[in-house]
Amino acid sequence: MDLTKVDEVVERNGADPSMLIAVLQEVQVEYNFLPKDALRRVACLLNIPPSRVYSVANFYRAFSLVPRGRHLIQICLGTACHVRGSDRILEQIERTLSVRAGGTTADQEFSLETVNCLGACALGPVVVLDGEYHGRMTVSKVESVLKPVRAAAAAANPAGGSAATGAPGQEADK
C-alpha cells in the first residue's frame, strides 16, 4: 500500500499529535476508509502509541476501518424519525439496493448506515445521501432520491450491479 498520501496529510497538519482527528479525517477521505497500515503510519509520524490511534478510530462513528461505498446513505432511526416511519424507509432502501444496514454493495457503490439522530427532527424522517439531507422522506420517494446516483454509477460501470456484501463492522482488519 502506498502511504505517500498519509505522509502528506500528516505534514499538512504539522505532525502535531493534537491534530489526530483531523489527520484521520483526511486519511479517510484519501482512502475511503482507514486502512490498518495507514493507522500504523499515522501513529509513527505523530509519535503516539498505535493503541491511541485505533482507539480514536474506533470511538468515532464517522471513521470506518472497512472500505465504504463511493456513496454513503445514512438514515435516521431516532425517535422523531422512527414514529414517522423511518423503519419502512430503511427496509425500502435495503430492498432497492440489495444491501443490509451496516453493509456495502458488492460493487462498492453504496454503503448504508443507520444513525440515532441527524439533528433534523423537524424534517423527519430524514435520509442523508452523500451529505445531502432529504427530509420528510417516504417509501415512495426512495427511488427518486436514489435514481440519479444509481444512474451515474451505472453509467460509470455498465457491467456492474449492486449486491449485498453483508454488514461490515468497525472491528474488521485489526
C-alpha positions as CSV (number, residue, x, y, z in Angstrom):
1,M,0.0,0.0,0.0
2,D,1.3,3.4,-1.0
3,L,1.4,5.5,2.2
4,T,2.6,8.7,0.5
5,K,-0.8,10.3,1.0
6,V,-0.6,9.6,4.7
7,D,2.8,11.3,4.9
8,E,1.4,14.3,3.0
9,V,-1.7,14.6,5.3
10,V,0.5,14.5,8.5
11,E,2.9,17.0,7.0
12,R,0.0,19.4,6.2
13,N,-1.1,19.1,9.8
14,G,2.3,19.9,11.2
15,A,2.9,16.4,12.6
16,D,1.0,17.6,15.7
17,P,-0.4,14.8,17.9
18,S,-3.3,17.1,18.9
19,M,-4.4,17.0,15.2
20,L,-5.0,13.3,15.3
21,I,-8.8,13.5,14.5
22,A,-8.2,15.9,11.6
23,V,-5.4,13.7,10.3
24,L,-7.7,10.6,10.4
25,Q,-10.5,12.5,8.7
26,E,-8.1,13.5,5.8
27,V,-6.7,10.0,5.6
28,Q,-10.2,8.6,5.4
29,V,-11.0,11.0,2.5
30,E,-7.9,9.8,0.6
31,Y,-8.6,6.0,1.0
32,N,-12.4,6.0,1.7
33,F,-11.7,4.2,5.0
34,L,-8.8,3.9,7.5
35,P,-6.5,1.1,6.4
36,K,-4.5,-0.7,9.1
37,D,-1.2,0.3,7.5
38,A,-2.3,3.9,7.3
39,L,-3.2,3.9,11.0
40,R,0.2,2.5,11.9
41,R,1.9,5.1,9.8
42,V,-0.1,7.9,11.5
43,A,0.9,6.6,14.9
44,C,4.6,6.5,13.8
45,L,4.6,10.0,12.3
46,L,2.7,11.6,15.2
47,N,4.9,9.8,17.7
48,I,1.9,8.4,19.6
49,P,1.0,4.8,20.5
50,P,-0.9,2.8,17.8
51,S,-3.4,1.9,20.5
52,R,-4.4,5.6,20.8
53,V,-4.9,5.9,17.1
54,Y,-7.0,2.7,16.9
55,S,-9.0,3.9,20.0
56,V,-9.9,7.2,18.3
57,A,-10.6,5.5,15.0
58,N,-13.0,3.0,16.8
59,F,-14.6,5.6,19.1
60,Y,-16.0,7.9,16.4
61,R,-18.6,6.5,14.2
62,A,-17.6,8.8,11.4
63,F,-14.5,6.6,10.9
64,S,-14.5,3.3,9.2
65,L,-11.9,0.6,9.4
66,V,-13.5,-1.2,6.4
67,P,-13.9,0.1,2.9
68,R,-17.1,2.1,2.3
69,G,-19.0,2.6,-0.9
70,R,-18.5,5.6,-3.0
71,H,-21.9,6.9,-1.9
72,L,-22.9,7.0,1.8
73,I,-26.5,6.7,2.7
74,Q,-27.5,7.4,6.3
75,I,-31.0,7.0,7.7
76,C,-32.1,8.4,11.0
77,L,-33.8,6.0,13.3
78,G,-34.1,8.5,16.2
79,T,-37.5,8.8,17.9
80,A,-38.9,11.6,15.8
81,C,-38.0,9.8,12.6
82,H,-39.0,6.4,13.9
83,V,-42.5,7.4,14.7
84,R,-42.8,8.9,11.2
85,G,-41.8,5.6,9.5
86,S,-38.1,5.6,9.1
87,D,-38.0,1.8,9.6
88,R,-40.2,1.3,6.5
89,I,-37.9,3.7,4.5
90,L,-34.8,1.7,5.7
91,E,-36.5,-1.5,4.5
92,Q,-37.2,0.0,1.1
93,I,-33.6,1.2,0.7
94,E,-32.4,-2.3,1.7
95,R,-34.7,-3.9,-0.9
96,T,-33.8,-1.4,-3.6
97,L,-30.1,-1.7,-3.3
98,S,-30.0,-5.3,-2.1
99,V,-27.9,-4.3,1.0
100,R,-28.5,-4.5,4.7
101,A,-28.0,-1.6,7.1
102,G,-24.3,-1.5,8.0
103,G,-23.4,-3.1,4.7
104,T,-21.8,-2.1,1.4
105,T,-23.0,-3.2,-2.0
106,A,-20.7,-5.7,-3.8
107,D,-19.9,-3.1,-6.5
108,Q,-18.7,-0.7,-3.7
109,E,-21.1,2.0,-4.9
110,F,-23.3,2.3,-1.8
111,S,-22.9,2.0,2.0
112,L,-26.0,2.1,4.1
113,E,-25.8,3.2,7.7
114,T,-28.3,3.9,10.4
115,V,-27.8,6.7,12.9
116,N,-29.6,7.6,16.1
117,C,-30.1,11.3,15.2
118,L,-29.1,13.6,12.4
119,G,-30.3,16.8,14.2
120,A,-33.1,17.5,11.8
121,C,-36.0,16.2,13.7
122,A,-38.5,18.7,12.3
123,L,-37.8,17.3,8.8
124,G,-38.2,13.6,9.8
125,P,-37.9,11.0,8.6
126,V,-34.5,12.1,7.2
127,V,-32.2,10.3,4.8
128,V,-28.7,11.7,4.0
129,L,-27.2,10.8,0.7
130,D,-23.6,11.9,0.2
131,G,-24.1,14.7,2.7
132,E,-27.3,16.0,1.2
133,Y,-30.3,15.9,3.5
134,H,-33.6,14.6,2.2
135,G,-36.4,15.4,4.7
136,R,-39.9,14.2,5.0
137,M,-38.9,11.0,3.3
138,T,-41.5,8.4,2.4
139,V,-41.2,4.9,0.9
140,S,-42.4,6.3,-2.4
141,K,-39.6,9.0,-2.5
142,V,-36.8,6.5,-2.1
143,E,-36.4,5.7,-5.8
144,S,-36.5,9.4,-6.8
145,V,-33.7,10.1,-4.3
146,L,-31.5,7.1,-5.4
147,K,-32.2,7.2,-9.1
148,P,-29.8,10.0,-10.2
149,V,-26.9,8.5,-8.2
150,R,-27.7,4.9,-9.4
151,A,-27.9,6.1,-13.0
152,A,-24.5,7.9,-12.7
153,A,-23.0,4.8,-11.1
154,A,-24.4,2.5,-13.8
155,A,-23.1,4.8,-16.5
156,A,-19.6,4.7,-14.9
157,N,-19.7,0.9,-14.5
158,P,-22.0,-0.6,-17.1
159,A,-21.2,-4.2,-16.3
160,G,-21.6,-3.7,-12.5
161,G,-24.6,-4.4,-10.3
162,S,-25.4,-3.8,-6.7
163,A,-25.5,-6.9,-4.4
164,A,-25.2,-7.1,-0.7
165,T,-21.9,-7.9,1.0
166,G,-23.3,-8.1,4.5
167,A,-22.8,-5.8,7.4
168,P,-19.1,-4.9,7.9
169,G,-18.2,-4.0,11.4
170,Q,-15.8,-1.5,12.9
171,E,-13.7,-4.3,14.3
172,A,-12.6,-5.7,11.0
173,D,-8.9,-5.9,9.9
174,K,-7.3,-5.3,13.3
